[in-house]
Amino acid sequence: MNLNTTFNIVAKTQQGLEPLLATELEQLGATNIEQHKRAVSFDGDKALLYKANLCLRTALRILIPIHRFEAVNEQELYNGIQEVNWEEYMDVNGTLAIEASTNSDLFNHTQYISQKTKDAIVDQFRDKFGVRPSVDINRPDLRLNLHIFQHQCTLSLDSSGESLHRRGYRADANLAPLNEVTAAALVLHSGWNGEGVFMDCMCGSGTILIEAAMFAKNIPPNINRERFGFEGWKDFDAPLWTKVKEEALAGIRETNARFIGNDAVFKVIEIARNNARKAGLDGLIELTNKRFEEQTAPEPQNGGIVIMNPPYGERLDVGEIGAFYKMMGDKFKQEFSGYDVWILSSNKEALKKVGLAASKRLVVWNSQLECKFHKFEMYRGTKRTDKVVMLES
């Protein structure tokens, strides 16, 4: 496969984020963009492959399909893997790792599928050279992705290595962290323009604030990662990679936006400060140990936005979590005039207790939880907050 020309690439993402990812790819210059379930395919060259890994905010992995074949049993799977000349992609003394996924009545054990794939590859080297490559699941030279749908098998190079949600800035997290891709998606979904006041009143480990600040400054989201999978490839182009990074860094801009985060737990605020520091945002994000009831909103010059991921109440009774959400709604009505408030929650009944009519409702998945992402507009002037329509029960 010649990676010096244009080729097909697949960016994996979370369910429901395909349109956001497609828009990001269009902005990067990708062509032939097509949305699929949890993925977006596109065409690009090696420079775009590197740029996609560095700059996409809503992608989890960037894959290059290299071989498609059919298999109805393990021998056909083995034979299909051996149809690839693996010397093109790795050396005999290199290391590899295989990740498999399946939606098939014929193959339903991913660990076994991975083992058969590994056997086919290392057996090819052993037959040619008398020695076999080894497996390194943590930092391999070549990471492969095998996807099976019924009897259709697709084998891809994984250019990312670790999932791209692992930005490299989050050393610690609180007990229920929002992953970085989900946090970035919330910022993009909100349509925020990167100006004015940005608040997270229950900021936890600071992920939403950090992703918002990186967006406002146009900082490449994965600039802090130690390594990408493609850096171990035989055809890795170090000068091109340096050029891609330099161009991305040259696009970083100053911001006049104000970023404010609060949380009731002191230890969590310390974690958020450490994460912001690692992201290169030390001093930009204002973090305070403060309960929600104690917080005040500054005058939203040039606009104000709140994005929050409050507790969903799985461990609280209905009345307790309902009262908590009602208190949030009352606080917003009284003290957040001029702000757009976005709340992410899997608790539909609790969201009704906010007592405000959502002007926009989106579905966002937080891990395995289907959540609602609701926008509440805290009007000023003629559209007074005390005239906001109550939600229907």
SVG drawing of the C-alpha trace seen along z (x, -y; Angstrom):
<svg xmlns="http://www.w3.org/2000/svg" viewBox="-47 -45 62 69">
<polyline fill="none" stroke="black" stroke-width="0.4" points="0.0,0.0 1.4,-3.4 0.8,-5.9 2.4,-8.7 -0.8,-9.2 -4.4,-9.7 -6.0,-6.8 -9.2,-5.9 -9.2,-6.5 -11.8,-5.8 -12.2,-7.9 -14.0,-6.1 -16.1,-8.1 -18.8,-7.7 -22.4,-7.1 -24.2,-10.3 -21.0,-12.3 -20.7,-11.4 -22.0,-14.8 -19.6,-16.8 -16.7,-14.6 -17.7,-15.0 -17.7,-18.8 -14.2,-18.7 -12.9,-16.6 -14.3,-19.0 -12.5,-21.8 -9.2,-19.9 -9.5,-19.4 -10.7,-15.8 -12.6,-14.7 -15.1,-12.0 -16.5,-12.3 -19.2,-9.7 -20.9,-9.1 -21.3,-5.6 -22.4,-4.2 -19.8,-5.4 -17.4,-6.2 -16.7,-8.7 -14.7,-7.6 -12.8,-10.0 -9.9,-10.3 -6.6,-12.0 -2.8,-11.7 -0.2,-11.0 -0.1,-14.6 -3.9,-14.6 -3.6,-11.3 -1.1,-12.9 -3.2,-16.0 -6.4,-14.0 -4.7,-12.3 -3.4,-15.6 -6.3,-18.0 -9.6,-16.1 -11.6,-16.7 -14.3,-14.1 -12.4,-11.1 -11.4,-8.1 -9.2,-6.3 -7.9,-6.9 -7.8,-3.6 -6.5,-2.7 -8.3,0.3 -5.7,2.4 -7.5,5.7 -11.1,6.9 -12.0,10.6 -14.7,13.1 -14.5,15.9 -16.9,18.4 -14.6,20.4 -11.3,20.0 -9.2,21.4 -10.6,18.9 -9.9,16.2 -6.3,17.4 -5.8,17.6 -7.3,14.2 -4.9,12.6 -2.0,14.3 -2.9,12.8 -1.3,9.6 2.5,9.3 3.3,8.2 6.9,7.3 5.4,4.1 4.2,3.0 6.7,4.3 10.1,5.9 10.6,9.4 12.0,8.0 9.1,5.6 6.2,5.9 2.4,5.9 -1.0,5.9 -4.4,6.8 -7.8,5.4 -10.8,7.2 -14.5,6.4 -17.3,8.6 -20.9,8.6 -21.3,12.1 -23.0,15.4 -19.9,17.1 -17.2,15.4 -18.3,14.3 -15.1,14.4 -12.9,11.3 -9.9,12.7 -9.9,15.9 -10.2,13.8 -7.2,11.7 -5.2,14.8 -5.9,16.3 -4.9,13.0 -1.7,12.9 -0.9,16.5 -1.4,15.9 1.0,12.9 3.8,14.3 3.6,17.7 4.2,15.8 7.4,14.3 8.5,17.6 8.1,19.5 10.2,16.8 12.9,16.0 12.7,18.7 11.9,16.2 8.6,14.5 7.7,11.0 6.5,10.6 3.4,9.1 3.3,5.9 -0.2,4.8 1.0,1.5 3.3,-0.1 3.6,2.0 5.3,0.9 2.2,2.0 -1.4,2.0 -4.0,3.6 -7.8,3.5 -9.9,6.4 -13.6,5.9 -16.0,8.7 -19.6,8.2 -21.2,11.6 -18.7,13.1 -17.1,9.8 -13.7,9.1 -11.9,5.7 -8.3,5.4 -7.0,1.9 -3.9,0.2 -4.5,-1.7 -2.6,-5.0 -3.6,-6.3 -2.2,-3.8 -4.1,-4.6 -7.6,-6.0 -7.5,-9.7 -9.6,-10.6 -6.4,-10.1 -5.1,-13.6 -2.2,-13.3 -3.2,-16.2 -5.5,-14.3 -3.4,-12.7 -6.2,-12.1 -10.0,-12.3 -12.9,-12.2 -15.1,-9.1 -17.2,-9.8 -15.1,-11.6 -16.5,-12.8 -14.1,-11.6 -12.3,-14.2 -14.1,-13.4 -17.5,-13.7 -16.5,-17.0 -15.3,-18.4 -18.5,-17.3 -20.5,-19.2 -18.6,-22.4 -19.1,-21.9 -22.7,-20.9 -23.4,-24.1 -22.3,-26.3 -20.1,-28.4 -18.1,-31.0 -15.1,-31.0 -15.8,-34.4 -17.3,-35.8 -17.6,-33.9 -17.5,-30.1 -18.5,-28.5 -18.8,-25.0 -20.4,-25.2 -19.7,-21.6 -16.4,-21.2 -15.0,-18.0 -11.6,-17.3 -12.0,-20.2 -12.3,-18.3 -15.1,-20.5 -13.3,-23.7 -10.0,-22.4 -11.6,-21.3 -13.4,-24.6 -10.2,-26.6 -8.3,-24.5 -11.1,-25.1 -11.1,-28.9 -7.3,-29.1 -7.3,-26.6 -4.9,-24.4 -4.5,-20.9 -6.4,-18.7 -3.7,-15.9 -0.6,-18.0 0.2,-16.7 0.2,-13.0 3.5,-11.3 3.1,-9.1 0.9,-8.1 0.7,-4.6 2.0,-5.8 5.3,-6.8 6.3,-3.2 5.5,-2.4 8.2,-1.5 7.2,-4.4 7.0,-7.0 7.9,-10.4 9.5,-12.3 10.1,-15.6 6.5,-15.6 5.2,-15.0 7.4,-17.9 5.9,-20.1 2.3,-19.1 2.9,-19.9 4.6,-23.2 1.7,-24.3 -0.9,-23.3 1.0,-25.1 1.2,-28.2 -2.6,-28.3 -2.9,-28.8 -4.5,-32.2 -5.0,-34.4 -8.4,-34.4 -10.2,-37.0 -12.7,-34.5 -12.9,-34.0 -13.0,-30.4 -14.5,-29.8 -14.9,-26.5 -16.2,-25.6 -16.7,-22.4 -17.8,-21.6 -14.9,-19.1 -11.5,-20.6 -9.5,-17.6 -11.3,-17.6 -10.4,-21.2 -6.8,-20.4 -7.0,-17.7 -8.6,-20.1 -5.8,-22.6 -3.2,-19.9 -4.9,-18.9 -5.1,-22.5 -1.4,-22.9 -0.6,-19.8 -2.7,-21.1 -0.7,-24.3 -3.6,-26.3 -2.2,-27.3 -3.5,-30.7 -6.2,-30.8 -8.9,-28.8 -10.1,-30.2 -10.9,-27.3 -12.5,-27.7 -13.7,-25.3 -17.3,-26.4 -20.7,-24.8 -23.2,-25.5 -25.5,-27.5 -22.6,-29.9 -21.7,-30.7 -22.3,-33.9 -22.1,-34.6 -20.1,-37.6 -21.6,-40.0 -21.7,-38.0 -19.9,-40.5 -19.8,-39.3 -22.1,-36.5 -22.0,-33.9 -22.3,-30.1 -22.6,-27.4 -22.0,-23.8 -22.5,-21.4 -22.5,-17.7 -24.2,-17.5 -24.9,-14.3 -27.5,-12.1 -28.8,-10.8 -28.4,-7.0 -27.6,-6.8 -30.2,-9.3 -33.9,-9.0 -36.2,-10.7 -37.2,-13.4 -33.7,-14.3 -32.3,-14.6 -35.5,-16.4 -35.0,-19.0 -31.4,-19.4 -32.3,-20.1 -35.0,-22.5 -32.5,-24.4 -30.3,-24.6 -33.1,-26.0 -34.0,-28.6 -30.4,-29.7 -30.1,-30.1 -33.3,-32.1 -32.2,-34.4 -28.5,-35.0 -27.6,-33.9 -29.4,-36.4 -27.9,-36.7 -26.4,-33.2 -27.1,-30.1 -27.1,-27.2 -26.5,-23.6 -27.1,-20.6 -26.1,-17.0 -28.0,-14.4 -29.3,-10.8 -32.1,-11.6 -35.1,-12.7 -37.4,-13.2 -34.8,-15.3 -34.3,-17.5 -38.0,-18.4 -37.5,-19.7 -35.2,-22.4 -38.4,-24.3 -37.4,-25.9 -38.3,-25.2 -35.3,-23.9 -34.8,-25.7 -32.8,-22.8 -32.6,-19.1 -29.8,-16.8 -28.9,-13.2 -25.3,-12.6 -23.9,-9.3 -21.7,-9.5 -20.0,-6.1 -22.9,-3.6 -25.5,-6.1 -27.9,-7.8 -28.1,-11.4 -30.1,-14.5 -28.1,-17.7 -30.6,-20.6 -30.1,-24.3 -31.9,-26.8 -31.7,-30.5 -31.6,-32.9 -33.1,-35.9 -32.6,-39.5 -34.8,-42.6 -38.0,-41.9 -37.8,-38.1 -37.7,-38.1 -36.7,-34.9 -39.8,-35.0 -41.9,-34.4 -40.0,-31.2 -42.5,-28.5 -42.6,-25.6 -41.8,-22.1 -44.7,-19.7 -44.7,-16.9"/>
</svg>
